[in-house]
Amino acid sequence: MFHKDFGKKESDLLYTVKKAAEFMDVHPDTMRRWADNGEIKSTRHPINNYRVFFLADLMELRWKIEDQKNQ
């Protein structure tokens, strides 16, 4: 049996608000606020209309935050 994400590039994977918050080590409300303020791009899942984030966007924001911490 194939994994549902088989064949997808890692950067194309979608994260729910909860999973994105875990990845970023923040509260889910923080993810929503960042998306609402334009700090990270989010989109809506075409089937269930949940807010989702692309892994590539999460990684970019995480690097940006880490870079700011190191300055």
Secondary structure as UniProt FT lines:
FT   TURN            4..7
FT   HELIX           10..12
FT   STRAND          14..16
FT   HELIX           17..24
FT   HELIX           28..36
FT   TURN            37..38
FT   STRAND          43..44
FT   TURN            46..48
FT   STRAND          51..54
FT   HELIX           55..69
//
